[in-house]
């Protein structure tokens, strides 16, 4: 049976104390008679948590809360002493290994997220990249009632799920799924479906190598992201600058 890692508070955000190892830990999770759910946090999580205590509670209920974004990784290492790496559900990180694991085991996969048509396009592109991947259904997410997806998953107990609704909505969705009796493996993925539809290799390799993904996204999507990076991230920055460091 999968052993949940302990969580450590990083600037007030509960973060798993070790990295997710694929395929070993997914192999273990697939044998469980309950859901295994994984989410990712970046500096924006500090801003969300400041005004949404429910979100913090949901993070505590996840099996894995992994650091997406170099800022959270630096904070986790320097402030909390965690030996962890950046982990995100995109093609620069774990999306590829997860899809390969699902394809190898012929695990049915459901995609939930994005505006109408976005998850359909993401499914097409993922099947081009991973031809053996068994994507059985897609649902839109951001502006939709998730009831249809919840009902579908209730009838497909062991199907895997990737959910891109944006935080904190995607976290609540996976918590609700886990409490409903669904027994699959689920990941949040933020804006991954949109990025995939924009360009399969969304980040230039040198951007990814230098950990400048946030600057690249700001340049590509300034109208949507300027407030998050220039205003909301100040909560993270303030907490980071005033936090005690691990000696």
C-alpha positions in Angstrom: 0.0 0.0 0.0 1.2 3.5 -0.8 2.7 5.4 2.1 1.7 9.0 2.2 4.6 11.3 2.8 4.4 13.7 5.7 3.7 17.3 5.0 5.8 20.3 6.0 4.5 23.9 6.2 6.3 26.0 3.5 5.2 29.7 4.0 2.0 28.4 5.5 1.3 25.9 2.7 1.4 22.2 3.4 3.9 20.5 1.1 4.9 16.9 0.8 8.3 16.1 2.3 9.5 13.9 -0.6 9.3 13.7 -4.3 6.8 11.6 -6.2 8.6 8.6 -7.7 7.1 7.2 -10.9 6.4 4.4 -11.5 7.0 2.9 -8.1 4.5 5.0 -6.1 1.8 4.9 -8.8 2.2 1.1 -8.9 1.5 1.1 -5.2 -1.4 3.6 -5.4 -3.1 1.5 -8.1 -3.5 -1.4 -5.6 -5.3 0.8 -3.0 -9.1 0.5 -2.4 -9.4 4.3 -2.1 -8.5 7.3 -4.3 -4.9 8.7 -4.5 -4.9 12.4 -5.3 -2.0 14.6 -6.2 -1.9 18.4 -6.6 0.8 21.1 -7.1 1.4 24.5 -5.5 3.2 27.5 -6.7 3.7 31.0 -5.1 0.1 31.9 -6.0 -1.1 29.3 -3.4 0.0 31.7 -0.7 -2.4 34.4 -2.0 -5.3 31.9 -2.4 -4.8 30.5 1.1 -4.8 34.0 2.7 -8.4 34.5 1.7 -9.6 30.8 1.4 -9.2 28.6 4.5 -11.1 25.8 2.8 -8.3 25.6 0.2 -5.7 25.1 3.0 -7.9 22.3 4.4 -8.2 20.6 1.0 -4.4 20.7 0.6 -4.1 18.8 3.9 -6.3 16.1 2.5 -4.3 15.4 -0.6 -1.9 12.5 -0.6 0.7 14.5 -2.4 1.2 18.3 -2.5 4.2 19.0 -4.8 6.0 22.2 -5.5 5.4 23.6 -8.9 7.4 26.7 -9.7 11.0 27.4 -8.8 9.9 29.9 -6.1 8.2 27.3 -4.0 11.1 24.9 -4.5 13.6 27.5 -3.3 11.4 28.3 -0.3 10.9 24.7 0.6 14.7 24.0 0.5 16.0 27.1 2.2 13.2 27.7 4.8 11.9 24.3 5.5 15.0 22.2 4.7 13.2 19.8 2.3 15.2 18.0 -0.3 12.7 18.2 -3.1 12.6 19.1 -6.8 10.2 21.1 -9.0 7.3 18.9 -10.0 4.4 20.0 -12.3 1.8 18.3 -14.4 3.2 19.4 -17.7 5.5 18.0 -20.4 8.6 19.5 -18.7 7.9 17.4 -15.6 5.6 14.5 -14.7 2.9 14.6 -17.4 4.9 12.4 -19.7 5.9 9.7 -17.2 2.3 9.6 -15.8 0.9 9.2 -19.3 3.4 6.5 -20.1 2.5 4.7 -16.9 -1.2 4.9 -17.7 -0.7 3.7 -21.2 1.5 0.7 -20.1 -1.2 -0.4 -17.7 -4.1 0.4 -20.1 -5.6 2.5 -17.3 -8.7 4.5 -18.6 -8.1 8.2 -18.3 -10.6 11.1 -18.1 -9.7 14.7 -18.7 -11.7 17.5 -17.0 -10.9 21.2 -17.6 -10.7 24.2 -19.8 -13.4 25.9 -21.8 -15.6 23.8 -24.1 -13.4 22.0 -26.6 -10.1 22.5 -24.8 -10.0 19.1 -23.1 -11.0 17.4 -26.4 -8.1 19.0 -28.2 -5.8 18.1 -25.3 -6.9 14.5 -25.7 -6.1 14.5 -29.4 -2.6 15.8 -28.8 -1.9 13.5 -25.9 -2.9 10.5 -28.0 -0.5 11.7 -30.7 2.3 11.8 -28.2 1.3 8.6 -26.4 -0.7 6.4 -28.9 -1.4 3.7 -26.4 -3.0 6.2 -23.9 -6.6 5.1 -23.2 -8.5 8.5 -22.9 -12.1 7.4 -22.5 -13.9 10.7 -21.8 -13.4 14.5 -21.7 -15.3 17.3 -19.9 -14.9 21.0 -19.9 -14.2 22.6 -16.6 -13.7 26.3 -15.9 -17.2 27.6 -16.6 -19.1 24.4 -16.3 -21.1 22.5 -13.7 -18.9 19.6 -12.8 -21.9 17.3 -12.2 -21.6 15.4 -15.4 -18.0 14.6 -14.7 -18.8 13.6 -11.1 -21.5 11.3 -12.3 -19.3 9.7 -15.0 -16.5 9.0 -12.5 -19.0 7.5 -10.0 -19.6 4.8 -12.7 -16.0 4.4 -13.5 -14.4 3.8 -10.2 -10.8 2.9 -11.2 -10.4 5.4 -14.1 -7.6 7.9 -13.7 -8.4 11.6 -13.7 -6.5 14.8 -14.7 -8.3 17.9 -13.7 -7.5 21.4 -14.9 -9.9 23.9 -13.4 -7.5 26.2 -11.7 -6.9 26.5 -8.0 -8.8 26.2 -5.7 -11.7 24.7 -7.8 -9.7 21.8 -9.1 -8.6 20.8 -5.6 -12.2 20.8 -4.3 -13.3 18.7 -7.3 -10.7 16.0 -6.6 -11.6 16.1 -2.9 -15.3 15.6 -3.7 -14.3 12.8 -6.1 -12.3 11.0 -3.4 -15.1 11.4 -0.8 -17.7 10.0 -3.3 -16.1 6.6 -3.2 -14.1 6.9 -6.5 -10.9 4.7 -6.2 -8.7 6.0 -9.0 -5.6 8.2 -9.2 -6.1 11.9 -9.8 -3.9 14.8 -10.7 -4.6 18.5 -10.9 -3.0 20.2 -13.9 -3.9 24.0 -13.8 -3.7 25.4 -17.3 -1.9 22.4 -18.9 -4.7 21.7 -21.4 -4.6 25.3 -22.6 -0.8 25.2 -22.9 -0.9 21.9 -24.8 -3.4 23.3 -27.2 -1.2 26.4 -27.8 2.0 24.5 -28.4 3.1 21.0 -27.5 6.6 22.2 -26.5 5.1 25.2 -24.7 8.3 26.3 -23.0 11.5 26.8 -25.1 14.2 24.5 -23.7 16.5 27.3 -22.5 13.5 28.9 -20.6 12.8 25.6 -18.9 16.5 25.0 -18.2 17.0 28.4 -16.6 13.7 28.2 -14.6 12.3 31.2 -16.3 8.9 29.7 -17.0 6.9 32.3 -15.0 8.5 35.1 -17.1 7.8 33.3 -20.3 4.1 32.8 -19.3 3.8 36.5 -18.4 5.1 37.4 -21.8 2.8 35.0 -23.6 -0.3 35.7 -21.5 0.1 39.2 -20.0 -3.6 40.1 -19.8 -4.5 37.0 -17.9 -1.4 36.7 -15.7 -0.1 40.2 -14.9 -2.1 40.5 -11.7 -1.1 37.0 -10.4 2.6 37.6 -10.9 2.9 41.3 -10.1 0.3 41.6 -7.3 -0.8 38.3 -5.9 2.8 36.9 -5.7 3.6 39.7 -3.2 2.0 37.6 -0.5 4.6 34.9 -1.2 7.4 37.4 -1.4 6.5 39.0 1.9 6.3 35.6 3.6 9.6 34.5 2.1 11.5 37.6 3.2 10.2 37.5 6.7 10.5 33.7 7.3 13.1 32.1 9.5 15.6 30.0 7.6 16.7 26.5 8.5 20.0 26.7 10.3 
